[in-house]
Amino acid sequence: MDERARLDPSYFSIPASDWAQVDPAVANDLARTYRELGLALQTLDRLGVTPEAAAAEPESPPPPAELALRMHETAGSLLGQVAADEQGLRQIITTLRTAFAVAWDLYSFRESERVTVAEHMRQLRDRIEEFERELLEIQNAKGNPSE
């Protein structure tokens, strides 16, 4: 069983998807990325870095969401190699910016005078759980993503 399927589906499930759902503009971006990847692989080949051949060539493309996740993971690995010294700081900055925006939305100046940090954290946790329930409802309405 895929490790992602065993974990919390609100965090790790891949949504069911079909290539018919892909917008032409996204298809153009994908085609551009395909050409750029070809150029990158040619450059790596000239440098003597050749990827190992896949054990079995796929007969059909993976669903869009699965391909997107693979591309995301590969992009993260690539960034980790070329900007490892920056990656941790960039992640911290992004996380703090998100936390600041959420806190500003949920905890206005007036509320800061009458709501404790513990109460604010409880409200935030409740909202997160509410969004997770909505996500699971959407996933269930679409069908089980691990099937």
N, C-alpha and C positions, 0 to 999 in steps of 0.2 A: 504494500500500500504506500502511496506517495506520502512523504512526511507532512506536506502541507495539508493533506486531507485529514490527517489525524489531529491537527491542531485546531484552534478556534477558527471556525469558518468566517467570522467577521474580520479576521486579520489576514488569513492566508489562502482563501479559496480563489480560484480563478473563475471568473464568470463565464458562463456558456456564451459563445459568440460564433458568428458566421461571417464569411467574407462578403456576403450580400449586404451586411450592415455598414461596410466601410465606405465612407464618403469619398468622392473623387479627389478632393483636395488632399485627403490623407493618403490616398493611393499615389498621388503625385509625390508627396513627401517620402513615401516608402520606396518609390522608384528612384528618387534622388539618392536616398540612403543606400540602395542597392548598388548604384553606380559608384558611389563614394567608397563603399566597402570593397568593391572590386579593385579600385585604385589602391586602397590601403593594402590589400592582400598582395597586389603586384609589387608594391614597395617592400613589403616584408619578404617576399620571395627574392627580390634583388639583394636584400640584406642577408639572405641565407636562413631566414626564419620561415620555415614551411609548416603549416598546420598538419597534424596527423589526419590521414583520411578517415572518414567516418566508417564504422564497421559495416553499416548497411545504409545506403542512400535512401532517404525517405521517398515514398511513392506519391505522397501528397503533402501539401503544406500543413503545418499545425494550425489550429484555429487562431484567429487574430489576437485574442487575449493572451493565449499561451505564447505566441511569438513575441508579443509586446513585453511580456514578463521576461523572456529569455534575453531580449535586446536590452532591457533595463538592467538585468543582472550583469550582462557583458559590459555594458557602459559603465556600471559601477566598478567592475574589476579593472577596466581600462583606466578610468580616472584614478583609482587607487594606485595604479602603477606610475602614472605620469604626474600626479599631484598629491602623493601620499602625505607630504608634509602640510598640505593645506586642507585636506579632506576632513580631518577631525574638527578643525576650527570652523570650516564652512557648515558642517552639520550642527555644531553647537549654535552658531549664529542663526541658522534657519530655525532651529527648535526654539530658541529664545524669542525670535521675532514672532513665531506662531503663538507662543505662550503669551507674549505681550499683547498681541491683537485679541486673543481670546479673553484674557483678563480685562482688557479695556472694554470689550463688549459686554462682559458679564458683571463687571465690578466697577461701576461708575464712581465718580468722586463722592457723590452724596451717599451711596451705599457704603463707601469705605468708612464713614463715620458711625455706621450702625451695624455692619455685618462683620463678624469675626472671620479670620482666615480659615478656621475649621469649617464654618458654615459655607464660606465661598467654595472650599474644596469639595464639600458634600454636594453642593449645587452643581459644580462642574462634573463630578463623578456621575450624578444623576443624568445630566444631559448627555454625557458620553454613552451611558448605558441605553438611553432612549434612542440615540442615533444607531447604536449597535442593533437594537431590536428592529428598527426600521430597515436596516441593511439586511438582516436575516429574513424579514418579511418579503423584501424585494427578491432575494435569492430564492426563497421558497416558492414565490409566485412564478419565477422563471423555471423552476425545476432545480433539483439538487445538482450543484456545480461539480461534484465529484463523480457523478455518473457519466 
